[in-house]
Amino acid sequence: SGRGPVGYQRVLTHGVPLAGIVGCILSNELFDAFPVHRFEVYDREIKEVYVGAENGDLVERLGKPSSPQLARRLARLGRDLPDGYRGEINLGIGPWMAEVAGALKRGYVLTVDYGYEEDELYSPARTMGTLQTYYRHTDGASPYRRIGSQDITAHVDFSALVAEGEAAGLRPLALLTQSQFLR
């Protein structure tokens, strides 16, 4: 309607409805719930995994990446991934960090999530990526089943989280496991 406090308008347009915070912004298992772009290395090129319909079934199709940011993110690895390698890239981290850095006058951002730094996340041990589904607390088999009734998640790239935070003007203090933090 165009009426209401400025904070209300920010919620509708930007997502982080706060400004001038002195304190701590805490996120718990937030980034693993962000949408991700799935990719596969095919014929030594990065292809994005798209979903289409065929005979009433959902099918995957490889195509040109929807954003050049996907290749840029993987280029930071400094090594090629083998053909057939699959993974996920979260392009929402940067915009969220910029919003939070803009909202924080003085203080900290504390993020609790599960994931790995890029060398481990995109390692030979994870050739099928980290996308997982959960239905009634049970690990699922496919993101194309129980649509709307199951959780879909992917591990967080902590290297990207740190880099995007720094690009937004934040300074990393520590990257700890949950047990290290609690001790």
Beta strands, then each sheet from edge to edge (+ up, - down):
strand 1: 21-28
strand 2: 37-42
strand 3: 45-54
strand 4: 57-63
strand 5: 86-89
strand 6: 104-112
strand 7: 115-116
strand 8: 132-135
strand 9: 138-139
strand 10: 151-153
strand 11: 156-157
sheet 1: 1+ 6+
sheet 2: 4+ 3- 2+ 5-
sheet 3: 7+ 11+
sheet 4: 9+ 8- 10+
end
